[in-house]
Amino acid sequence: MPESERAALPDSLVLHTADGRLLERSAAVVEGLRLAGGACRVPAAILRFVPTRLADGVYDLVALARQRLFRKPGSACPVVPAALRARLLP
C-alpha cells in the first residue's frame, strides 16, 4: 500500500482484504478471526450479529485498556522516519 494511502488511515487496526476492501476496528477483528479459520470462526460468526457501533465501542475500550496495561517501555528504540534514516550511520 502506498505511503500516501497509509497516512490517511486511522490509528487503529486496519485489514486490507484480498478483494481490496479496507476494514477498520471491530470489522477488521471479525474478518481476521474468520480468515484465521478453525475455532476462530465461531467467535467471528457470533460477533457478526453485534451492531457495529456497539462492537466498535467495545473495541475502543479494549484498545484503551491495552494501551494502559502494555505501555511501550521508555528504553525502546523509536522508529526513525525514512527522511531522517539516511542521516544516520549504517
ABEGO torsion letter per residue (X at the ends): XBAAAAAABBBBBBBBBAAGBBBBEAAAAAAAAAAAEEAAAAAAAAAAABBAAAAAAAAAAAAAAAAAABBBBAABBBBBBAAAAAABBX
